[in-house]
Amino acid sequence: MRIQGRIRAIRQAATTEGYLAVTAITLRGSLDMRFYEHTNATAAVLMVGDASGNFDSPASNLYPRLAAELRSRGVASLHVNFRNPASFHDSVYDVLTGVDFLAARCCSHIGLLGHAFGGAVAISAGALSTEVVTVVALAPQSYGTNAVTELTPRSLLLVHGMEDAIFPVAGSKEIFQRARDPKNLYFVHSGHRFEEAADEVYATVSHWLVDELRAKAA
C-alpha cells in the first residue's frame, strides 16, 4: 500500500473479530482504526461515532453489522476512532486521514457515516473530499454543519429519531432545508441512539449506501 496524504506510516495487525487493527501515524498523532477489508474493493464506507470515542456505534452495534453486510457486497469498511473528540477540527482531520487510507487501497468511491457529533464531522469532511460520493448523518448535531451547502454533487441522507432528547429532530430538519439535492430525510420512532429502531436504521442505511456507491461507480 502506498502512503498518501496525511499518513506517514501504518501499523496493522489481524484480529479474531473480522477486522485489521490499524494505527495510522500522522503529523498530528496516532489514529486508531478498524479496517474490514475486502479484496479488490473499489468502494468503501468510513464510519465514526459520537463524541464519546472508543469506537462508539449506535443502533445496537450498527457499524459491525453494517461492515459484515457491506463486505458480502464487495464493499470495504473503516471504523475510525477519534483521537480527540473534544476538537471538531481534529476530528474532521481524522476522517480525512481515513479517506486517505482507503484511497491508498484503491477505493475511489467512499461513503461517510457518522452519528451525532460524528454526523456533523462527516458532513464537513465530505464537503472537502473528492473521493466521497455520499454522506449519512444519524441524529447529527447542528454545530459544524455549515458545509452541508457544499456537499453537492454528493448525496446526503439524514436519519433522526422522533423521540431524540439529546439533539431534537428540528436540527435535522434545518440541516435538510439548507442542503441541496440529492438529499433525503428519514424519521424513525426512537431516541438518540436508535436502540428502539435498530433494525430499521440498519436496513435504511445499508440500502442507501449500497445503492449510492453502485450508482456512482456505474
C-alpha angles and dihedrals in degrees: 000000000000117000111242143187114327095005120097099173141356132218119188139170134183119247134197091240098075101264141084114247102227131188116192115202109215136170087259097050141277120325121200119212140169113224119201097195128204118188113245093004113160094182130058143171122224115205131197132178133211131293093284092079120195094117091297117195126187128209100044099309095324094166099056090043091049093047091057092048094047092048089055087056095049097261123127123218135207124195110200122202111209114241093211114007089181087074118066093193093049089051093052086051089052092053092048088049088054089050089053089052093051094044089053086057090057095258102147098170115056133178122201123214123185139166126218106317087012091054091060090044090052091052093050094045092044091058089055100050128076090197093062114092102170140017128205117194119190114202091333123197114240097231111092097022099106089107091066088095088061098051096092127138084031113085124239132209119188118193121187137173114236090219096048107143095179101055108012118226090249087077094063091044090056093046089049091053091053095045122090127225137314092059143125136192120207127187128201132184100252146096129259098294096042094232091141092054102031096134093046092050091047092053094044095048094042094052093045095050096045093047094046095046091048092048093051092046093051 
